Amino acid sequence: MVKKTTSEVEELVPGQKAIIASLVSYQTGSVVSRTIIHDKAGTVTLFSFDEGEGLSEHTAPYDALLHLLEGEAEVTIAGNRNLMEQGEAIILPAGKPHAVQALRKCKILLTMIRSK
């Protein structure tokens, strides 16, 4: 039996560690998303953005934590631009318009908690 190393893990398995950014690949000219957890309490979604790609301005009914795992991105919240670098995080407040633009290829982990 061949054991996969942490960097070769294709999905998260409860109780097993993984390098989260390795669970989604870059695709030329695209934004790729992969849902890691989907539950009535919230979602955890991993994104990869090719350079120049993004998510247009939108709102969400719940707060979300955006954590930039790799690369650089511009995150705009209610008209305020935030230049984000690897390792940084920002809260996207519920009901506030926000958008994401990749300045370089980047990977983002987005955690949304649904509150009552």
Secondary structure, 3 states (H helix, E strand, C coil): CCCCCHHHCCCCCCCCCCCHHHHCCCCCCCEEEEEEEEECCEEEEEEEECCCCEEEEECCCCCEEEEEEECEEEEEECCEEEEEECCCEEEECCCCCEEEEECCCEEEEEEEECCC
